Every structure is written in structure tokens, then in C-alpha cells.
């Protein structure tokens, strides 16, 4: 499974990117080889203003289930990923 991260209007350090990839890999591990290339999208809708504007969007194609879309929203990206 190849996991790619996409950010909009901000940068995350290597440690945070690694945490994101590990979290996604752990969550999808039960599907084994049924998932391929994944892109985790993190748009920040209102920039430095703060609030519940951190989004996480994860479209996943699982061979046995079809396409699944997971979304999260919170005050920081780590929480939005959960």
C-alpha cells in the first residue's frame, strides 16, 4: 500500500507526515492487499484564523467493498485524522 499526503495552505514536518502515514497504514492494515495507492488530503479552509477548519479526506478503493470515503474535521490535523 502506497500512501501519499496532500496539504493545502500549510506545511507539515517530516515527523507529523510519518505519524499520518503510520496511522492510515494501521487503520487499513486489515484489508491487506486489497488497497493500492492512497492519497490523504488535508485542506485548511480558513488559514491562520483557527477553529474547526482542519479537514482530513481519505478516499479508499477496497477490492471487496468498492470505494470508501472517510472524512474528519477538528482544530488540528492529528485530531482530524482520527
mmCIF file of the N, C-alpha and C atoms, coordinates in Angstrom:
data_MODEL
# 
_entry.id   MODEL 
# 
loop_
_atom_site.group_PDB 
_atom_site.id 
_atom_site.type_symbol 
_atom_site.label_atom_id 
_atom_site.label_alt_id 
_atom_site.label_comp_id 
_atom_site.label_asym_id 
_atom_site.label_entity_id 
_atom_site.label_seq_id 
_atom_site.pdbx_PDB_ins_code 
_atom_site.Cartn_x 
_atom_site.Cartn_y 
_atom_site.Cartn_z 
_atom_site.occupancy 
_atom_site.B_iso_or_equiv 
_atom_site.pdbx_formal_charge 
_atom_site.auth_seq_id 
_atom_site.auth_comp_id 
_atom_site.auth_asym_id 
_atom_site.auth_atom_id 
_atom_site.pdbx_PDB_model_num 
ATOM 1   N N  . UNK A 1 1  ? 0.850   -1.173 0.000  1.00 0.00 ? 1  UNK A N  1 
ATOM 2   C CA . UNK A 1 1  ? 0.000   0.000  0.000  1.00 0.00 ? 1  UNK A CA 1 
ATOM 3   C C  . UNK A 1 1  ? 0.895   1.234  0.000  1.00 0.00 ? 1  UNK A C  1 
ATOM 4   N N  . UNK A 1 2  ? 0.696   2.093  -0.979 1.00 0.00 ? 2  UNK A N  1 
ATOM 5   C CA . UNK A 1 2  ? 1.447   3.344  -1.051 1.00 0.00 ? 2  UNK A CA 1 
ATOM 6   C C  . UNK A 1 2  ? 0.540   4.467  -0.568 1.00 0.00 ? 2  UNK A C  1 
ATOM 7   N N  . UNK A 1 3  ? 1.033   5.251  0.394  1.00 0.00 ? 3  UNK A N  1 
ATOM 8   C CA . UNK A 1 3  ? 0.251   6.340  0.971  1.00 0.00 ? 3  UNK A CA 1 
ATOM 9   C C  . UNK A 1 3  ? 0.946   7.662  0.666  1.00 0.00 ? 3  UNK A C  1 
ATOM 10  N N  . UNK A 1 4  ? 0.191   8.577  0.100  1.00 0.00 ? 4  UNK A N  1 
ATOM 11  C CA . UNK A 1 4  ? 0.696   9.896  -0.258 1.00 0.00 ? 4  UNK A CA 1 
ATOM 12  C C  . UNK A 1 4  ? -0.112  10.939 0.505  1.00 0.00 ? 4  UNK A C  1 
ATOM 13  N N  . UNK A 1 5  ? 0.546   11.989 0.978  1.00 0.00 ? 5  UNK A N  1 
ATOM 14  C CA . UNK A 1 5  ? -0.158  13.055 1.689  1.00 0.00 ? 5  UNK A CA 1 
ATOM 15  C C  . UNK A 1 5  ? -0.188  14.309 0.828  1.00 0.00 ? 5  UNK A C  1 
ATOM 16  N N  . UNK A 1 6  ? -1.318  15.011 0.860  1.00 0.00 ? 6  UNK A N  1 
ATOM 17  C CA . UNK A 1 6  ? -1.501  16.256 0.112  1.00 0.00 ? 6  UNK A CA 1 
ATOM 18  C C  . UNK A 1 6  ? -1.970  17.336 1.086  1.00 0.00 ? 6  UNK A C  1 
ATOM 19  N N  . UNK A 1 7  ? -1.264  18.468 1.110  1.00 0.00 ? 7  UNK A N  1 
ATOM 20  C CA . UNK A 1 7  ? -1.588  19.557 2.018  1.00 0.00 ? 7  UNK A CA 1 
ATOM 21  C C  . UNK A 1 7  ? -1.926  20.806 1.221  1.00 0.00 ? 7  UNK A C  1 
ATOM 22  N N  . UNK A 1 8  ? -2.754  21.653 1.821  1.00 0.00 ? 8  UNK A N  1 
ATOM 23  C CA . UNK A 1 8  ? -3.151  22.891 1.158  1.00 0.00 ? 8  UNK A CA 1 
ATOM 24  C C  . UNK A 1 8  ? -3.050  24.031 2.161  1.00 0.00 ? 8  UNK A C  1 
ATOM 25  N N  . UNK A 1 9  ? -2.310  25.069 1.842  1.00 0.00 ? 9  UNK A N  1 
ATOM 26  C CA . UNK A 1 9  ? -2.163  26.285 2.646  1.00 0.00 ? 9  UNK A CA 1 
ATOM 27  C C  . UNK A 1 9  ? -1.304  26.116 3.898  1.00 0.00 ? 9  UNK A C  1 
ATOM 28  N N  . UNK A 1 10 ? -0.463  25.079 3.980  1.00 0.00 ? 10 UNK A N  1 
ATOM 29  C CA . UNK A 1 10 ? 0.394   24.891 5.143  1.00 0.00 ? 10 UNK A CA 1 
ATOM 30  C C  . UNK A 1 10 ? 1.424   23.814 4.832  1.00 0.00 ? 10 UNK A C  1 
ATOM 31  N N  . UNK A 1 11 ? 2.366   23.634 5.726  1.00 0.00 ? 11 UNK A N  1 
ATOM 32  C CA . UNK A 1 11 ? 3.381   22.587 5.613  1.00 0.00 ? 11 UNK A CA 1 
ATOM 33  C C  . UNK A 1 11 ? 3.395   21.790 6.914  1.00 0.00 ? 11 UNK A C  1 
ATOM 34  N N  . UNK A 1 12 ? 3.620   20.489 6.820  1.00 0.00 ? 12 UNK A N  1 
ATOM 35  C CA . UNK A 1 12 ? 3.806   19.650 7.998  1.00 0.00 ? 12 UNK A CA 1 
ATOM 36  C C  . UNK A 1 12 ? 5.231   19.111 7.984  1.00 0.00 ? 12 UNK A C  1 
ATOM 37  N N  . UNK A 1 13 ? 5.801   18.964 9.178  1.00 0.00 ? 13 UNK A N  1 
ATOM 38  C CA . UNK A 1 13 ? 7.164   18.454 9.239  1.00 0.00 ? 13 UNK A CA 1 
ATOM 39  C C  . UNK A 1 13 ? 7.188   16.948 8.970  1.00 0.00 ? 13 UNK A C  1 
ATOM 40  N N  . UNK A 1 14 ? 8.390   16.414 8.826  1.00 0.00 ? 14 UNK A N  1 
ATOM 41  C CA . UNK A 1 14 ? 8.568   15.002 8.488  1.00 0.00 ? 14 UNK A CA 1 
ATOM 42  C C  . UNK A 1 14 ? 8.001   14.079 9.566  1.00 0.00 ? 14 UNK A C  1 
ATOM 43  N N  . UNK A 1 15 ? 8.130   14.463 10.832 1.00 0.00 ? 15 UNK A N  1 
ATOM 44  C CA . UNK A 1 15 ? 7.611   13.650 11.931 1.00 0.00 ? 15 UNK A CA 1 
ATOM 45  C C  . UNK A 1 15 ? 6.085   13.531 11.860 1.00 0.00 ? 15 UNK A C  1 
ATOM 46  N N  . UNK A 1 16 ? 5.412   14.641 11.611 1.00 0.00 ? 16 UNK A N  1 
ATOM 47  C CA . UNK A 1 16 ? 3.947   14.627 11.516 1.00 0.00 ? 16 UNK A CA 1 
ATOM 48  C C  . UNK A 1 16 ? 3.491   13.820 10.301 1.00 0.00 ? 16 UNK A C  1 
ATOM 49  N N  . UNK A 1 17 ? 4.175   13.978 9.187  1.00 0.00 ? 17 UNK A N  1 
ATOM 50  C CA . UNK A 1 17 ? 3.842   13.204 7.991  1.00 0.00 ? 17 UNK A CA 1 
ATOM 51  C C  . UNK A 1 17 ? 4.007   11.712 8.261  1.00 0.00 ? 17 UNK A C  1 
ATOM 52  N N  . UNK A 1 18 ? 5.061   11.345 8.952  1.00 0.00 ? 18 UNK A N  1 
ATOM 53  C CA . UNK A 1 18 ? 5.294   9.946  9.307  1.00 0.00 ? 18 UNK A CA 1 
ATOM 54  C C  . UNK A 1 18 ? 4.183   9.410  10.215 1.00 0.00 ? 18 UNK A C  1 
ATOM 55  N N  . UNK A 1 19 ? 3.749   10.224 11.176 1.00 0.00 ? 19 UNK A N  1 
ATOM 56  C CA . UNK A 1 19 ? 2.650   9.824  12.067 1.00 0.00 ? 19 UNK A CA 1 
ATOM 57  C C  . UNK A 1 19 ? 1.364   9.602  11.281 1.00 0.00 ? 19 UNK A C  1 
ATOM 58  N N  . UNK A 1 20 ? 1.088   10.462 10.320 1.00 0.00 ? 20 UNK A N  1 
ATOM 59  C CA . UNK A 1 20 ? -0.112  10.344 9.489  1.00 0.00 ? 20 UNK A CA 1 
ATOM 60  C C  . UNK A 1 20 ? -0.072  9.041  8.694  1.00 0.00 ? 20 UNK A C  1 
ATOM 61  N N  . UNK A 1 21 ? 1.054   8.780  8.048  1.00 0.00 ? 21 UNK A N  1 
ATOM 62  C CA . UNK A 1 21 ? 1.186   7.563  7.242  1.00 0.00 ? 21 UNK A CA 1 
ATOM 63  C C  . UNK A 1 21 ? 1.055   6.318  8.110  1.00 0.00 ? 21 UNK A C  1 
ATOM 64  N N  . UNK A 1 22 ? 1.684   6.317  9.278  1.00 0.00 ? 22 UNK A N  1 
ATOM 65  C CA . UNK A 1 22 ? 1.574   5.166  10.187 1.00 0.00 ? 22 UNK A CA 1 
ATOM 66  C C  . UNK A 1 22 ? 0.144   4.956  10.664 1.00 0.00 ? 22 UNK A C  1 
ATOM 67  N N  . UNK A 1 23 ? -0.568  6.026  10.961 1.00 0.00 ? 23 UNK A N  1 
ATOM 68  C CA . UNK A 1 23 ? -1.964  5.925  11.427 1.00 0.00 ? 23 UNK A CA 1 
ATOM 69  C C  . UNK A 1 23 ? -2.860  5.346  10.331 1.00 0.00 ? 23 UNK A C  1 
ATOM 70  N N  . UNK A 1 24 ? -2.710  5.831  9.112  1.00 0.00 ? 24 UNK A N  1 
ATOM 71  C CA . UNK A 1 24 ? -3.515  5.338  7.992  1.00 0.00 ? 24 UNK A CA 1 
ATOM 72  C C  . UNK A 1 24 ? -3.170  3.874  7.710  1.00 0.00 ? 24 UNK A C  1 
ATOM 73  N N  . UNK A 1 25 ? -1.895  3.542  7.705  1.00 0.00 ? 25 UNK A N  1 
ATOM 74  C CA . UNK A 1 25 ? -1.461  2.164  7.462  1.00 0.00 ? 25 UNK A CA 1 
ATOM 75  C C  . UNK A 1 25 ? -2.052  1.220  8.527  1.00 0.00 ? 25 UNK A C  1 
ATOM 76  N N  . UNK A 1 26 ? -2.024  1.638  9.791  1.00 0.00 ? 26 UNK A N  1 
ATOM 77  C CA . UNK A 1 26 ? -2.578  0.831  10.875 1.00 0.00 ? 26 UNK A CA 1 
ATOM 78  C C  . UNK A 1 26 ? -4.087  0.628  10.691 1.00 0.00 ? 26 UNK A C  1 
ATOM 79  N N  . UNK A 1 27 ? -4.799  1.698  10.338 1.00 0.00 ? 27 UNK A N  1 
ATOM 80  C CA . UNK A 1 27 ? -6.253  1.617  10.186 1.00 0.00 ? 27 UNK A CA 1 
ATOM 81  C C  . UNK A 1 27 ? -6.667  0.731  9.017  1.00 0.00 ? 27 UNK A C  1 
ATOM 82  N N  . UNK A 1 28 ? -5.872  0.709  7.953  1.00 0.00 ? 28 UNK A N  1 
ATOM 83  C CA . UNK A 1 28 ? -6.248  -0.039 6.751  1.00 0.00 ? 28 UNK A CA 1 
ATOM 84  C C  . UNK A 1 28 ? -5.531  -1.376 6.619  1.00 0.00 ? 28 UNK A C  1 
ATOM 85  N N  . UNK A 1 29 ? -4.709  -1.713 7.573  1.00 0.00 ? 29 UNK A N  1 
ATOM 86  C CA . UNK A 1 29 ? -3.929  -2.948 7.528  1.00 0.00 ? 29 UNK A CA 1 
ATOM 87  C C  . UNK A 1 29 ? -4.808  -4.194 7.393  1.00 0.00 ? 29 UNK A C  1 
ATOM 88  N N  . UNK A 1 30 ? -5.982  -4.184 7.981  1.00 0.00 ? 30 UNK A N  1 
ATOM 89  C CA . UNK A 1 30 ? -6.862  -5.359 7.953  1.00 0.00 ? 30 UNK A CA 1 
ATOM 90  C C  . UNK A 1 30 ? -7.336  -5.711 6.540  1.00 0.00 ? 30 UNK A C  1 
ATOM 91  N N  . UNK A 1 31 ? -7.228  -4.764 5.603  1.00 0.00 ? 31 UNK A N  1 
ATOM 92  C CA . UNK A 1 31 ? -7.630  -5.040 4.232  1.00 0.00 ? 31 UNK A CA 1 
ATOM 93  C C  . UNK A 1 31 ? -6.506  -5.663 3.407  1.00 0.00 ? 31 UNK A C  1 
ATOM 94  N N  . UNK A 1 32 ? -5.328  -5.773 3.997  1.00 0.00 ? 32 UNK A N  1 
ATOM 95  C CA . UNK A 1 32 ? -4.208  -6.414 3.330  1.00 0.00 ? 32 UNK A CA 1 
ATOM 96  C C  . UNK A 1 32 ? -3.912  -5.833 1.966  1.00 0.00 ? 32 UNK A C  1 
ATOM 97  N N  . UNK A 1 33 ? -3.836  -6.680 0.972  1.00 0.00 ? 33 UNK A N  1 
ATOM 98  C CA . UNK A 1 33 ? -3.502  -6.254 -0.379 1.00 0.00 ? 33 UNK A CA 1 
ATOM 99  C C  . UNK A 1 33 ? -4.673  -5.721 -1.179 1.00 0.00 ? 33 UNK A C  1 
ATOM 100 N N  . UNK A 1 34 ? -5.815  -5.481 -0.522 1.00 0.00 ? 34 UNK A N  1 
ATOM 101 C CA . UNK A 1 34 ? -6.999  -5.003 -1.242 1.00 0.00 ? 34 UNK A CA 1 
ATOM 102 C C  . UNK A 1 34 ? -6.984  -3.500 -1.507 1.00 0.00 ? 34 UNK A C  1 
ATOM 103 N N  . UNK A 1 35 ? -6.023  -2.796 -0.949 1.00 0.00 ? 35 UNK A N  1 
ATOM 104 C CA . UNK A 1 35 ? -5.918  -1.356 -1.194 1.00 0.00 ? 35 UNK A CA 1 
ATOM 105 C C  . UNK A 1 35 ? -4.631  -1.092 -1.957 1.00 0.00 ? 35 UNK A C  1 
ATOM 106 N N  . UNK A 1 36 ? -4.630  -0.078 -2.755 1.00 0.00 ? 36 UNK A N  1 
ATOM 107 C CA . UNK A 1 36 ? -3.447  0.258  -3.545 1.00 0.00 ? 36 UNK A CA 1 
ATOM 108 C C  . UNK A 1 36 ? -2.908  1.605  -3.144 1.00 0.00 ? 36 UNK A C  1 
ATOM 109 N N  . UNK A 1 37 ? -2.837  2.516  -4.087 1.00 0.00 ? 37 UNK A N  1 
ATOM 110 C CA . UNK A 1 37 ? -2.323  3.869  -3.881 1.00 0.00 ? 37 UNK A CA 1 
ATOM 111 C C  . UNK A 1 37 ? -3.386  4.720  -3.176 1.00 0.00 ? 37 UNK A C  1 
ATOM 112 N N  . UNK A 1 38 ? -3.022  5.352  -2.070 1.00 0.00 ? 38 UNK A N  1 
ATOM 113 C CA . UNK A 1 38 ? -3.946  6.204  -1.315 1.00 0.00 ? 38 UNK A CA 1 
ATOM 114 C C  . UNK A 1 38 ? -3.404  7.618  -1.250 1.00 0.00 ? 38 UNK A C  1 
ATOM 115 N N  . UNK A 1 39 ? -4.305  8.591  -1.274 1.00 0.00 ? 39 UNK A N  1 
ATOM 116 C CA . UNK A 1 39 ? -3.937  9.980  -1.050 1.00 0.00 ? 39 UNK A CA 1 
ATOM 117 C C  . UNK A 1 39 ? -4.748  10.506 0.124  1.00 0.00 ? 39 UNK A C  1 
ATOM 118 N N  . UNK A 1 40 ? -4.050  11.004 1.138  1.00 0.00 ? 40 UNK A N  1 
ATOM 119 C CA . UNK A 1 40 ? -4.699  11.629 2.285  1.00 0.00 ? 40 UNK A CA 1 
ATOM 120 C C  . UNK A 1 40 ? -4.648  13.134 2.043  1.00 0.00 ? 40 UNK A C  1 
ATOM 121 N N  . UNK A 1 41 ? -5.806  13.779 2.000  1.00 0.00 ? 41 UNK A N  1 
ATOM 122 C CA . UNK A 1 41 ? -5.902  15.211 1.701  1.00 0.00 ? 41 UNK A CA 1 
ATOM 123 C C  . UNK A 1 41 ? -6.159  15.993 2.981  1.00 0.00 ? 41 UNK A C  1 
ATOM 124 N N  . UNK A 1 42 ? -5.401  17.070 3.175  1.00 0.00 ? 42 UNK A N  1 
ATOM 125 C CA . UNK A 1 42 ? -5.550  17.940 4.339  1.00 0.00 ? 42 UNK A CA 1 
ATOM 126 C C  . UNK A 1 42 ? -5.699  19.393 3.910  1.00 0.00 ? 42 UNK A C  1 
ATOM 127 N N  . UNK A 1 43 ? -6.898  19.833 3.576  1.00 0.00 ? 43 UNK A N  1 
ATOM 128 C CA . UNK A 1 43 ? -7.082  21.255 3.288  1.00 0.00 ? 43 UNK A CA 1 
ATOM 129 C C  . UNK A 1 43 ? -7.321  22.051 4.579  1.00 0.00 ? 43 UNK A C  1 
ATOM 130 N N  . UNK A 1 44 ? -6.765  23.247 4.664  1.00 0.00 ? 44 UNK A N  1 
ATOM 131 C CA . UNK A 1 44 ? -7.011  24.169 5.776  1.00 0.00 ? 44 UNK A CA 1 
ATOM 132 C C  . UNK A 1 44 ? -7.911  25.264 5.209  1.00 0.00 ? 44 UNK A C  1 
ATOM 133 N N  . UNK A 1 45 ? -9.192  25.224 5.552  1.00 0.00 ? 45 UNK A N  1 
ATOM 134 C CA . UNK A 1 45 ? -10.175 26.051 4.860  1.00 0.00 ? 45 UNK A CA 1 
ATOM 135 C C  . UNK A 1 45 ? -10.092 27.544 5.138  1.00 0.00 ? 45 UNK A C  1 
ATOM 136 N N  . UNK A 1 46 ? -9.651  27.945 6.330  1.00 0.00 ? 46 UNK A N  1 
ATOM 137 C CA . UNK A 1 46 ? -9.576  29.394 6.554  1.00 0.00 ? 46 UNK A CA 1 
ATOM 138 C C  . UNK A 1 46 ? -8.219  29.838 7.083  1.00 0.00 ? 46 UNK A C  1 
ATOM 139 N N  . UNK A 1 47 ? -7.181  29.102 6.749  1.00 0.00 ? 47 UNK A N  1 
ATOM 140 C CA . UNK A 1 47 ? -5.809  29.506 7.063  1.00 0.00 ? 47 UNK A CA 1 
ATOM 141 C C  . UNK A 1 47 ? -5.541  29.721 8.532  1.00 0.00 ? 47 UNK A C  1 
ATOM 142 N N  . UNK A 1 48 ? -4.876  30.821 8.895  1.00 0.00 ? 48 UNK A N  1 
ATOM 143 C CA . UNK A 1 48 ? -4.434  31.038 10.273 1.00 0.00 ? 48 UNK A CA 1 
ATOM 144 C C  . UNK A 1 48 ? -5.528  31.510 11.235 1.00 0.00 ? 48 UNK A C  1 
ATOM 145 N N  . UNK A 1 49 ? -6.764  31.574 10.807 1.00 0.00 ? 49 UNK A N  1 
ATOM 146 C CA . UNK A 1 49 ? -7.831  32.081 11.678 1.00 0.00 ? 49 UNK A CA 1 
ATOM 147 C C  . UNK A 1 49 ? -8.161  31.132 12.827 1.00 0.00 ? 49 UNK A C  1 
ATOM 148 N N  . UNK A 1 50 ? -7.862  29.840 12.699 1.00 0.00 ? 50 UNK A N  1 
ATOM 149 C CA . UNK A 1 50 ? -8.135  28.878 13.766 1.00 0.00 ? 50 UNK A CA 1 
ATOM 150 C C  . UNK A 1 50 ? -9.541  28.316 13.697 1.00 0.00 ? 50 UNK A C  1 
ATOM 151 N N  . UNK A 1 51 ? -9.908  27.553 14.715 1.00 0.00 ? 51 UNK A N  1 
ATOM 152 C CA . UNK A 1 51 ? -11.237 26.951 14.770 1.00 0.00 ? 51 UNK A CA 1 
ATOM 153 C C  . UNK A 1 51 ? -11.272 25.594 14.104 1.00 0.00 ? 51 UNK A C  1 
ATOM 154 N N  . UNK A 1 52 ? -12.475 25.073 13.918 1.00 0.00 ? 52 UNK A N  1 
ATOM 155 C CA . UNK A 1 52 ? -12.666 23.756 13.303 1.00 0.00 ? 52 UNK A CA 1 
ATOM 156 C C  . UNK A 1 52 ? -12.526 23.861 11.785 1.00 0.00 ? 52 UNK A C  1 
ATOM 157 N N  . UNK A 1 53 ? -11.314 24.098 11.339 1.00 0.00 ? 53 UNK A N  1 
ATOM 158 C CA . UNK A 1 53 ? -11.096 24.268 9.905  1.00 0.00 ? 53 UNK A CA 1 
ATOM 159 C C  . UNK A 1 53 ? -10.091 23.278 9.339  1.00 0.00 ? 53 UNK A C  1 
ATOM 160 N N  . UNK A 1 54 ? -9.616  22.361 10.145 1.00 0.00 ? 54 UNK A N  1 
ATOM 161 C CA . UNK A 1 54 ? -8.656  21.371 9.679  1.00 0.00 ? 54 UNK A CA 1 
ATOM 162 C C  . UNK A 1 54 ? -9.415  20.131 9.244  1.00 0.00 ? 54 UNK A C  1 
ATOM 163 N N  . UNK A 1 55 ? -9.287  19.778 7.980  1.00 0.00 ? 55 UNK A N  1 
ATOM 164 C CA . UNK A 1 55 ? -10.024 18.656 7.407  1.00 0.00 ? 55 UNK A CA 1 
ATOM 165 C C  . UNK A 1 55 ? -9.067  17.540 7.015  1.00 0.00 ? 55 UNK A C  1 
ATOM 166 N N  . UNK A 1 56 ? -9.578  16.334 7.044  1.00 0.00 ? 56 UNK A N  1 
ATOM 167 C CA . UNK A 1 56 ? -8.863  15.173 6.542  1.00 0.00 ? 56 UNK A CA 1 
ATOM 168 C C  . UNK A 1 56 ? -9.826  14.409 5.649  1.00 0.00 ? 56 UNK A C  1 
ATOM 169 N N  . UNK A 1 57 ? -9.416  14.137 4.441  1.00 0.00 ? 57 UNK A N  1 
ATOM 170 C CA . UNK A 1 57 ? -10.241 13.411 3.490  1.00 0.00 ? 57 UNK A CA 1 
ATOM 171 C C  . UNK A 1 57 ? -9.425  12.238 2.960  1.00 0.00 ? 57 UNK A C  1 
ATOM 172 N N  . UNK A 1 58 ? -9.997  11.039 3.030  1.00 0.00 ? 58 UNK A N  1 
ATOM 173 C CA . UNK A 1 58 ? -9.278  9.835  2.616  1.00 0.00 ? 58 UNK A CA 1 
ATOM 174 C C  . UNK A 1 58 ? -10.165 8.944  1.763  1.00 0.00 ? 58 UNK A C  1 
ATOM 175 N N  . UNK A 1 59 ? -10.080 9.093  0.448  1.00 0.00 ? 59 UNK A N  1 
ATOM 176 C CA . UNK A 1 59 ? -10.808 8.169  -0.424 1.00 0.00 ? 59 UNK A CA 1 
ATOM 177 C C  . UNK A 1 59 ? -10.009 6.871  -0.552 1.00 0.00 ? 59 UNK A C  1 
ATOM 178 N N  . UNK A 1 60 ? -10.675 5.742  -0.368 1.00 0.00 ? 60 UNK A N  1 
ATOM 179 C CA . UNK A 1 60 ? -10.012 4.440  -0.413 1.00 0.00 ? 60 UNK A CA 1 
ATOM 180 C C  . UNK A 1 60 ? -10.804 3.501  -1.312 1.00 0.00 ? 60 UNK A C  1 
ATOM 181 N N  . UNK A 1 61 ? -10.113 2.820  -2.198 1.00 0.00 ? 61 UNK A N  1 
ATOM 182 C CA . UNK A 1 61 ? -10.759 1.796  -3.014 1.00 0.00 ? 61 UNK A CA 1 
ATOM 183 C C  . UNK A 1 61 ? -10.315 0.441  -2.473 1.00 0.00 ? 61 UNK A C  1 
ATOM 184 N N  . UNK A 1 62 ? -11.280 -0.305 -1.943 1.00 0.00 ? 62 UNK A N  1 
ATOM 185 C CA . UNK A 1 62 ? -11.027 -1.640 -1.404 1.00 0.00 ? 62 UNK A CA 1 
ATOM 186 C C  . UNK A 1 62 ? -11.653 -2.628 -2.377 1.00 0.00 ? 62 UNK A C  1 
ATOM 187 N N  . UNK A 1 63 ? -10.878 -3.576 -2.848 1.00 0.00 ? 63 UNK A N  1 
ATOM 188 C CA . UNK A 1 63 ? -11.327 -4.508 -3.881 1.00 0.00 ? 63 UNK A CA 1 
ATOM 189 C C  . UNK A 1 63 ? -12.662 -5.154 -3.542 1.00 0.00 ? 63 UNK A C  1 
ATOM 190 N N  . UNK A 1 64 ? -12.816 -5.658 -2.320 1.00 0.00 ? 64 UNK A N  1 
ATOM 191 C CA . UNK A 1 64 ? -14.039 -6.391 -1.958 1.00 0.00 ? 64 UNK A CA 1 
ATOM 192 C C  . UNK A 1 64 ? -15.212 -5.482 -1.593 1.00 0.00 ? 64 UNK A C  1 
ATOM 193 N N  . UNK A 1 65 ? -14.957 -4.201 -1.318 1.00 0.00 ? 65 UNK A N  1 
ATOM 194 C CA . UNK A 1 65 ? -16.020 -3.298 -0.854 1.00 0.00 ? 65 UNK A CA 1 
ATOM 195 C C  . UNK A 1 65 ? -16.340 -2.168 -1.823 1.00 0.00 ? 65 UNK A C  1 
ATOM 196 N N  . UNK A 1 66 ? -15.441 -1.837 -2.702 1.00 0.00 ? 66 UNK A N  1 
ATOM 197 C CA . UNK A 1 66 ? -15.629 -0.688 -3.581 1.00 0.00 ? 66 UNK A CA 1 
ATOM 198 C C  . UNK A 1 66 ? -14.954 0.539  -2.997 1.00 0.00 ? 66 UNK A C  1 
ATOM 199 N N  . UNK A 1 67 ? -15.445 1.718  -3.369 1.00 0.00 ? 67 UNK A N  1 
ATOM 200 C CA . UNK A 1 67 ? -14.844 2.975  -2.921 1.00 0.00 ? 67 UNK A CA 1 
ATOM 201 C C  . UNK A 1 67 ? -15.455 3.419  -1.595 1.00 0.00 ? 67 UNK A C  1 
ATOM 202 N N  . UNK A 1 68 ? -14.586 3.790  -0.670 1.00 0.00 ? 68 UNK A N  1 
ATOM 203 C CA . UNK A 1 68 ? -14.993 4.265  0.653  1.00 0.00 ? 68 UNK A CA 1 
ATOM 204 C C  . UNK A 1 68 ? -14.387 5.654  0.836  1.00 0.00 ? 68 UNK A C  1 
ATOM 205 N N  . UNK A 1 69 ? -15.137 6.578  1.446  1.00 0.00 ? 69 UNK A N  1 
ATOM 206 C CA . UNK A 1 69 ? -14.620 7.914  1.721  1.00 0.00 ? 69 UNK A CA 1 
ATOM 207 C C  . UNK A 1 69 ? -14.691 8.165  3.220  1.00 0.00 ? 69 UNK A C  1 
ATOM 208 N N  . UNK A 1 70 ? -13.552 8.465  3.823  1.00 0.00 ? 70 UNK A N  1 
ATOM 209 C CA . UNK A 1 70 ? -13.504 8.821  5.237  1.00 0.00 ? 70 UNK A CA 1 
ATOM 210 C C  . UNK A 1 70 ? -13.164 10.304 5.333  1.00 0.00 ? 70 UNK A C  1 
ATOM 211 N N  . UNK A 1 71 ? -13.857 11.029 6.204  1.00 0.00 ? 71 UNK A N  1 
ATOM 212 C CA . UNK A 1 71 ? -13.623 12.460 6.401  1.00 0.00 ? 71 UNK A CA 1 
ATOM 213 C C  . UNK A 1 71 ? -13.561 12.765 7.889  1.00 0.00 ? 71 UNK A C  1 
ATOM 214 N N  . UNK A 1 72 ? -12.768 13.755 8.248  1.00 0.00 ? 72 UNK A N  1 
ATOM 215 C CA . UNK A 1 72 ? -12.698 14.217 9.624  1.00 0.00 ? 72 UNK A CA 1 
ATOM 216 C C  . UNK A 1 72 ? -12.488 15.714 9.647  1.00 0.00 ? 72 UNK A C  1 
ATOM 217 N N  . UNK A 1 73 ? -12.875 16.352 10.740 1.00 0.00 ? 73 UNK A N  1 
ATOM 218 C CA . UNK A 1 73 ? -12.711 17.801 10.885 1.00 0.00 ? 73 UNK A CA 1 
ATOM 219 C C  . UNK A 1 73 ? -12.460 18.099 12.359 1.00 0.00 ? 73 UNK A C  1 
ATOM 220 N N  . UNK A 1 74 ? -11.469 18.949 12.633 1.00 0.00 ? 74 UNK A N  1 
ATOM 221 C CA . UNK A 1 74 ? -11.160 19.294 14.014 1.00 0.00 ? 74 UNK A CA 1 
ATOM 222 C C  . UNK A 1 74 ? -10.276 20.532 14.037 1.00 0.00 ? 74 UNK A C  1 
ATOM 223 N N  . UNK A 1 75 ? -9.771  20.896 15.217 1.00 0.00 ? 75 UNK A N  1 
ATOM 224 C CA . UNK A 1 75 ? -8.940  22.089 15.366 1.00 0.00 ? 75 UNK A CA 1 
ATOM 225 C C  . UNK A 1 75 ? -7.488  21.840 14.964 1.00 0.00 ? 75 UNK A C  1 
ATOM 226 N N  . UNK A 1 76 ? -7.037  20.586 14.916 1.00 0.00 ? 76 UNK A N  1 
ATOM 227 C CA . UNK A 1 76 ? -5.703  20.277 14.421 1.00 0.00 ? 76 UNK A CA 1 
ATOM 228 C C  . UNK A 1 76 ? -5.754  19.032 13.547 1.00 0.00 ? 76 UNK A C  1 
ATOM 229 N N  . UNK A 1 77 ? -4.720  18.829 12.755 1.00 0.00 ? 77 UNK A N  1 
ATOM 230 C CA . UNK A 1 77 ? -4.731  17.758 11.772 1.00 0.00 ? 77 UNK A CA 1 
ATOM 231 C C  . UNK A 1 77 ? -4.656  16.379 12.394 1.00 0.00 ? 77 UNK A C  1 
ATOM 232 N N  . UNK A 1 78 ? -3.937  16.271 13.487 1.00 0.00 ? 78 UNK A N  1 
ATOM 233 C CA . UNK A 1 78 ? -3.849  14.967 14.166 1.00 0.00 ? 78 UNK A CA 1 
ATOM 234 C C  . UNK A 1 78 ? -5.232  14.519 14.624 1.00 0.00 ? 78 UNK A C  1 
ATOM 235 N N  . UNK A 1 79 ? -6.015  15.418 15.184 1.00 0.00 ? 79 UNK A N  1 
ATOM 236 C CA . UNK A 1 79 ? -7.380  15.080 15.633 1.00 0.00 ? 79 UNK A CA 1 
ATOM 237 C C  . UNK A 1 79 ? -8.309  14.834 14.455 1.00 0.00 ? 79 UNK A C  1 
ATOM 238 N N  . UNK A 1 80 ? -8.132  15.576 13.382 1.00 0.00 ? 80 UNK A N  1 
ATOM 239 C CA . UNK A 1 80 ? -8.991  15.395 12.198 1.00 0.00 ? 80 UNK A CA 1 
ATOM 240 C C  . UNK A 1 80 ? -8.769  14.034 11.549 1.00 0.00 ? 80 UNK A C  1 
ATOM 241 N N  . UNK A 1 81 ? -7.576  13.482 11.689 1.00 0.00 ? 81 UNK A N  1 
ATOM 242 C CA . UNK A 1 81 ? -7.265  12.178 11.119 1.00 0.00 ? 81 UNK A CA 1 
ATOM 243 C C  . UNK A 1 81 ? -7.953  11.034 11.838 1.00 0.00 ? 81 UNK A C  1 
ATOM 244 N N  . UNK A 1 82 ? -8.263  11.203 13.096 1.00 0.00 ? 82 UNK A N  1 
ATOM 245 C CA . UNK A 1 82 ? -8.882  10.132 13.870 1.00 0.00 ? 82 UNK A CA 1 
ATOM 246 C C  . UNK A 1 82 ? -10.243 9.891  13.339 1.00 0.00 ? 82 UNK A C  1 
# 
